[in-house]
Amino acid sequence: MMPFVLVSLIAILAFGLGRRRALVFRDEMDGAPLHSLPTYHGSYAAIWAALPGLIVAVAWIAIAPGAIDQLTLAAAPTEIGDVGEAELALLLNDIKNVASGMVSPDSATDFVREAAVHYREMYSHGLIVTSVLAALLSSVGLVLALRVIRPEFAARVKVEVILRASLMLASVFAILITIGIVMSLLFETLRFFSMVTPSEFLLGLHWSPQTALRADQVGSSGSFGAVPVFAGTLLITTVAMLVAGPVGLLSAIYLNFYASHRFRDVAKPLLEILAGVPTVVYGVFAALVVAPWVRSWGTKLGFSVASESALAAGLVMGIMIIPFVSSLSDDAITAVPAALRDGSFGLGATRSETIRYVIVPAALPGIMGGFLLAFSRAIGETMIVVMAAGLAANLTANPLEAVTTVTVQIVALLTGDQEFDSAKTLSAFALGLVLFVVTLALNIVALKVVQRYREVYD
């Protein structure tokens, strides 16, 4: 966006001018040291040049869209202004589509075409005014910052104070975002529990959230027993961890203790490439390759295997999260002091005994962290489950049957036009809150396990 580009250019210019001004002072003093390095003087000038312009640019992003929408609708004819909020929202959407060029003006009404031109003009003029104002304020900040730069000026202290305050604000903002997410989930979940009892949701054995949206509409009253959804999530995650856990940990041990340097240099990057493959690719692989393979072998062995099964989804998901376990376990094993390894060998322990009794206990916190990250990644996966396990909420412990997970149901419930006063839509927030609580509990349990079995060395 134009304001940010102008502010960035002025900040870069301010850095160069501030640094040069400090160097000039140093040359005038025959090489006498400044209070701070020239780089800090440049950083101080850049910060004060960027800050005013950034405030203006952020204010434009926050205020301009709503203000332009209101001004556009205020110019609507009286008969259009008397319609409901939903109709006004659709009208405004049509105006924006025409203004952006996504919809041809020939297919729109006269008012929509005129309003689109007016909308585009207001946006362009507002952007120009904002850019000029941001550039002007940034230039003023640049001049004021350059005026205070002197040989005795404590630029390093000022810059560090500003950076410390910025980091603190970022931390507070992250905490507030987390609190906001939790509160939004909690608020919508309480609305859901005013329609469906918690006991029915947490203990019910049938999940069919389809409901009639209107009183005169024929439809299901909905069943919101979420046990099948939670069971499906646990089943697929368990299959995935049974694949990723042993393979990831053993691969990390092999690469550290048994593989040659040449093989490790090739295998480790290849293994970590798995983490960068898009999940939709894993989903296609699961649907087109693994699921038919599981069904074929299951039929040959005399089992009844569904076309979409938890086993197929779990196997591919396990392959996907192997790098999380392997990479973090490898880092944890590498971080174990070499003195412990050498001391074990010096006492006559074999390589396998050293791994089992020294290395793994010492690296347990990192290994547990890798397992926990992989577990959380498996719980939150959606695409593989949709393509390989299906949407059926079946209460079963048989991995050869089709199941669904919490994340898949949340996506299905919130896709398309939804009525946020219905139990069907609100149930997605209840599922999200339960998933959040379960993940938090797993984190607490993992911390307790690490504290209980962690080996501490001087």
C-alpha positions in Angstrom: 0.0 0.0 0.0 1.2 3.5 -0.9 1.4 5.0 2.7 3.6 2.1 3.9 5.9 2.3 0.9 6.4 6.0 1.4 7.0 5.6 5.1 9.5 2.8 4.5 11.4 4.9 2.0 11.6 7.8 4.4 12.7 5.5 7.2 15.5 4.2 5.1 16.5 7.7 4.2 16.4 8.7 7.9 18.7 5.8 8.8 21.3 6.9 6.3 21.1 10.5 7.2 21.2 9.8 11.0 24.2 7.6 10.6 26.0 10.0 8.3 25.3 12.9 10.8 26.9 10.8 13.6 30.0 10.1 11.4 30.3 13.8 10.6 30.4 14.6 14.3 33.0 11.9 14.9 35.2 13.3 12.0 34.9 16.8 13.4 36.1 15.6 16.8 39.2 14.0 15.2 38.0 10.4 15.7 36.9 10.9 19.3 34.3 8.2 20.3 30.6 9.0 20.2 28.4 8.0 23.1 26.7 5.4 20.7 27.7 3.8 17.5 26.6 5.6 14.3 24.2 2.7 13.6 22.2 3.5 16.7 22.0 7.1 15.7 20.6 6.0 12.3 18.2 3.6 13.9 16.9 6.3 16.2 16.3 8.6 13.3 14.6 5.7 11.3 12.3 4.9 14.2 11.1 8.4 14.7 10.6 8.9 11.0 8.6 5.7 10.6 6.5 5.9 13.8 4.2 8.9 12.9 3.6 7.7 9.3 2.8 4.2 10.5 0.2 5.5 12.9 -1.5 7.3 10.1 -1.4 4.3 7.8 -2.8 2.0 10.4 -5.5 4.4 11.3 -6.4 4.5 7.6 -6.7 0.7 7.4 -8.8 0.7 10.6 -11.2 3.5 9.9 -11.4 4.0 6.1 -13.3 0.9 5.0 -16.2 1.5 7.4 -16.3 5.2 6.7 -16.3 4.8 2.9 -19.1 2.1 3.2 -21.2 4.5 5.3 -20.7 7.4 2.9 -21.5 5.1 -0.1 -24.8 3.9 1.5 -25.7 7.4 2.6 -25.9 8.4 -1.1 -28.4 5.7 -1.8 -32.0 6.6 -2.9 -34.6 6.6 -0.1 -36.3 3.5 -1.3 -33.0 1.6 -1.2 -32.1 2.9 2.3 -35.4 1.5 3.7 -34.4 -2.1 3.1 -33.0 -4.4 5.8 -29.4 -4.8 6.9 -29.0 -8.0 4.9 -30.1 -6.3 1.7 -27.9 -3.3 2.3 -24.9 -5.7 2.8 -25.6 -7.4 -0.5 -26.0 -4.0 -2.2 -22.7 -2.8 -0.8 -21.0 -6.1 -1.9 -22.3 -5.5 -5.4 -20.9 -2.0 -5.4 -17.5 -3.2 -4.2 -17.4 -5.9 -6.9 -18.1 -3.4 -9.6 -15.6 -0.9 -8.2 -12.9 -3.5 -8.1 -13.6 -4.8 -11.6 -14.6 -8.3 -10.5 -18.1 -7.7 -12.0 -18.8 -6.0 -15.3 -20.7 -2.6 -14.9 -23.0 -3.6 -17.7 -24.6 -6.2 -15.5 -25.3 -3.8 -12.6 -28.1 -1.3 -12.1 -27.6 2.5 -12.6 -27.3 3.2 -9.0 -24.7 0.5 -8.4 -22.6 1.8 -11.3 -22.7 5.4 -10.0 -22.0 4.2 -6.5 -19.1 2.1 -7.7 -17.5 5.2 -9.3 -18.2 7.2 -6.2 -16.7 4.5 -4.0 -13.6 4.2 -6.2 -13.1 8.0 -6.1 -13.4 8.2 -2.4 -11.0 5.4 -1.8 -8.4 6.9 -4.2 -8.7 10.4 -2.8 -8.5 9.0 0.8 -5.5 7.0 -0.1 -3.7 10.0 -1.6 -4.5 12.2 1.4 -3.3 9.5 3.8 -0.1 9.0 1.8 0.6 12.7 1.8 -0.2 13.1 5.5 1.9 10.0 6.4 4.9 11.2 4.4 4.6 14.7 5.9 4.5 13.5 9.5 7.4 11.0 8.8 9.4 13.9 7.3 8.7 16.0 10.4 9.8 13.1 12.6 13.0 12.8 10.5 13.9 16.5 10.9 13.2 16.4 14.7 15.3 13.2 15.1 18.2 14.7 13.2 18.2 17.8 15.3 18.7 15.9 18.6 21.6 13.8 17.2 24.8 15.0 18.9 28.1 13.4 19.9 26.9 13.1 23.5 23.4 11.8 22.6 22.6 8.4 24.1 21.1 6.9 21.0 21.8 3.3 22.0 19.8 3.8 25.3 16.9 5.4 23.5 16.8 2.7 20.8 16.9 -0.1 23.3 14.1 1.5 25.4 11.9 1.8 22.3 12.7 -1.8 21.2 12.0 -3.1 24.8 8.7 -1.2 24.8 7.8 -2.7 21.4 8.6 -6.2 22.5 6.4 -5.7 25.6 3.5 -4.4 23.5 3.9 -7.3 21.2 3.7 -9.7 24.1 0.7 -8.0 25.6 -1.0 -8.0 22.2 -0.4 -11.7 21.8 -1.8 -12.3 25.3 -4.9 -10.2 24.5 -5.4 -12.0 21.2 -5.3 -15.4 23.1 -7.8 -14.1 25.7 -10.0 -12.8 23.0 -10.1 -16.1 21.2 -10.9 -18.0 24.4 -13.6 -15.5 25.4 -15.2 -15.7 22.0 -15.3 -19.4 22.1 -16.6 -19.4 25.6 -19.4 -16.8 24.8 -20.6 -18.7 21.8 -20.4 -22.0 23.7 -22.6 -20.7 26.5 -25.1 -19.7 23.9 -25.0 -23.2 22.5 -25.4 -24.8 25.9 -28.5 -22.7 26.4 -30.0 -24.7 23.5 -28.4 -28.1 24.1 -27.5 -29.4 27.6 -23.8 -30.0 28.3 -24.5 -33.6 29.3 -26.1 -34.3 25.9 -23.2 -32.7 24.1 -20.4 -34.3 26.1 -22.0 -37.7 26.7 -24.3 -38.1 23.7 -23.6 -41.0 21.3 -25.2 -39.6 18.1 -23.9 -36.6 16.1 -26.2 -35.2 13.4 -26.3 -31.4 13.7 -28.7 -30.7 10.8 -31.5 -28.5 12.0 -34.4 -26.7 10.5 -33.5 -23.0 10.1 -37.1 -21.7 10.0 -40.3 -22.8 11.9 -42.1 -23.6 8.6 -39.2 -25.6 7.2 -39.1 -29.4 7.3 -35.8 -30.7 8.7 -34.1 -32.5 11.5 -34.2 -31.2 15.0 -30.5 -32.2 15.3 -28.5 -34.5 17.5 -25.5 -33.1 19.2 -23.8 -36.0 21.0 -20.2 -35.3 20.3 -18.7 -38.5 21.6 -18.4 -40.0 18.1 -16.5 -36.9 16.9 -14.1 -37.0 19.8 -13.6 -40.8 19.4 -12.8 -40.3 15.7 -10.3 -37.6 16.5 -8.6 -39.8 19.1 -8.6 -42.9 16.8 -7.0 -41.1 13.8 -4.5 -39.3 16.1 -3.5 -42.6 17.8 -2.9 -44.3 14.5 -0.8 -41.3 13.3 1.3 -41.3 16.5 1.8 -45.0 16.3 3.5 -44.3 13.0 5.2 -41.0 13.6 6.4 -41.7 17.2 8.6 -44.8 16.8 9.7 -43.9 13.3 10.6 -40.3 14.2 12.5 -41.2 17.4 14.3 -44.2 15.9 15.3 -42.2 12.8 16.7 -39.5 15.1 18.7 -42.1 17.1 20.0 -43.7 13.9 21.1 -40.5 12.3 23.0 -39.5 15.5 24.6 -42.8 16.4 24.7 -45.2 13.5 24.6 -43.3 10.2 27.6 -42.0 8.4 28.2 -38.3 8.1 27.5 -38.5 4.3 24.2 -40.3 4.8 23.1 -38.0 7.6 23.9 -34.9 5.4 21.5 -36.3 2.8 18.9 -38.0 4.8 18.1 -35.3 7.4 17.2 -32.6 4.8 15.1 -35.1 2.9 13.3 -36.1 6.0 12.5 -32.5 6.9 11.2 -31.8 3.4 8.1 -33.8 4.5 7.2 -31.0 6.8 7.0 -28.5 3.9 4.7 -30.6 1.7 1.2 -29.0 1.6 -1.5 -31.0 3.4 -3.7 -31.1 0.3 -0.9 -33.1 -1.4 -1.0 -35.6 1.5 -4.8 -35.7 1.2 -4.6 -36.5 -2.5 -2.0 -39.2 -1.8 -4.2 -40.7 1.0 -7.3 -40.7 -1.2 -5.8 -42.0 -4.4 -3.0 -44.3 -3.1 -3.2 -45.3 0.5 -6.9 -45.7 0.9 -7.3 -48.1 -2.1 -4.2 -49.9 -0.9 -5.6 -50.4 2.6 -8.9 -51.5 1.2 -7.3 -54.0 -1.2 -5.1 -55.6 1.5 -7.9 -55.6 4.0 -10.2 -57.4 1.5 -7.4 -60.0 0.8 -7.1 -60.7 4.5 -10.8 -61.1 4.9 -11.6 -57.8 6.6 -14.4 -55.4 5.7 -12.7 -52.1 4.9 -14.6 -48.9 4.1 -13.6 -46.9 1.1 -12.6 -44.1 3.5 -11.0 -45.3 6.7 -9.4 -44.0 9.8 -6.4 -46.3 9.1 -5.7 -44.7 5.7 -5.9 -41.2 7.2 -3.9 -42.1 10.2 -1.1 -43.6 8.2 -0.7 -40.6 5.9 -1.0 -38.2 8.8 1.7 -40.2 10.6 4.0 -39.8 7.6 3.3 -36.0 7.6 4.3 -35.5 11.3 7.4 -37.7 11.3 9.6 -34.6 10.8 8.2 -32.9 13.9 9.2 -35.9 16.1 12.4 -36.6 14.3 13.8 -33.0 14.1 13.0 -32.1 17.7 14.2 -35.4 19.0 17.4 -35.0 17.0 18.0 -31.5 18.4 17.4 -32.8 21.9 19.8 -35.7 21.5 22.4 -33.5 20.0 22.1 -31.1 22.9 23.0 -33.8 25.5 26.6 -33.0 26.7 29.2 -35.1 25.0 30.8 -35.8 28.5 27.8 -37.9 29.4 28.1 -40.0 26.2 31.9 -40.4 26.6 31.6 -41.2 30.3 29.1 -44.0 29.5 31.4 -45.5 26.9 34.3 -45.1 29.3 32.5 -47.2 31.9 32.1 -50.0 29.4 28.5 -49.4 28.3 27.6 -50.4 24.8 26.1 -48.0 22.3 22.6 -49.3 22.8 22.9 -49.1 26.6 24.2 -45.6 26.4 21.3 -44.6 24.2 18.8 -46.3 26.5 20.1 -45.3 29.9 21.9 -42.0 29.3 21.0 -40.2 26.1 17.2 -40.7 26.0 16.6 -39.8 29.7 18.8 -36.7 29.3 17.0 -35.7 26.1 13.5 -36.6 27.4 12.2 -33.0 27.6 13.0 -32.3 24.0 11.7 -35.7 22.9 8.4 -35.1 24.8 8.2 -31.7 23.2 8.5 -33.3 19.8 5.8 -35.8 20.6 3.5 -33.1 22.0 4.0 -30.9 18.9 3.3 -33.9 16.6 0.2 -34.8 18.6 -1.2 -31.3 18.4 -0.4 -31.2 14.7 -2.3 -34.4 14.2 -5.3 -33.2 16.2 -5.5 -30.0 14.1 -5.3 -31.7 10.7 -8.3 -31.3 8.5 -7.6 -31.9 4.8 -6.2 -35.5 5.1 -9.2 -36.5 7.2 -11.7 -35.0 4.7 -10.2 -36.8 1.8 -9.3 -40.1 3.4 -11.5 -40.6 6.4 -14.8 -38.9 5.3 -17.4 -37.0 7.2 -19.3 -39.8 8.9 -19.5 -39.5 12.7 -19.3 -43.2 13.6 -18.6 -44.3 17.2 -16.2 -47.1 16.6 -12.7 -48.2 17.6 -12.2 -50.0 14.3 -9.6 -48.2 12.2 -11.0 -49.8 9.1 -14.2 -47.8 9.3 -14.9 -44.2 8.2 -14.8 -41.6 11.0 -14.6 -37.9 11.4 -12.7 -35.4 13.6 -13.4 -32.2 15.5 -11.6 -30.0 13.0 -13.5 -31.5 10.0 -16.8 -30.9 11.7 -15.9 -27.3 12.6 -15.1 -26.6 8.9 -18.3 -28.4 7.8 -20.5 -26.4 10.3 -19.0 -23.0 9.4 -18.8 -23.4 5.6 -21.3 -21.3 3.5 -24.0 -19.1 4.7 -24.8 -19.8 8.3 -27.4 -18.7 10.8 -25.4 -17.8 14.0 -28.5 -18.2 16.2 -28.9 -21.9 15.5 -27.5 -24.7 17.5 -26.0 -26.2 14.4 -23.6 -23.3 13.9 -22.9 -22.7 17.6 -21.9 -26.3 18.1 -18.7 -25.6 16.1 -17.6 -23.2 18.9 -18.4 -25.8 21.5 -16.3 -28.3 19.6 -13.5 -25.7 19.4 -13.6 -25.0 23.1 -13.5 -28.7 24.1 -10.5 -29.1 21.7 -8.8 -26.2 23.3 -9.3 -27.6 26.8 -8.1 -31.0 25.8 -5.0 -29.6 24.2 -4.3 -27.4 27.3 -4.7 -30.5 29.5 -2.2 -32.4 27.3 0.3 -29.6 27.7 0.0 -29.7 31.5 0.3 -33.5 31.6 3.4 -33.3 29.3 5.0 -30.7 31.6 4.3 -32.9 34.6 5.9 -36.0 32.9 9.0 -34.0 31.9 9.4 -32.6 35.4 9.0 -36.1 36.9 11.4 -37.9 34.6 13.8 -35.2 33.7 17.5 -35.8 34.3 19.3 -32.8 35.6 23.1 -32.5 35.2 25.6 -29.8 36.2 
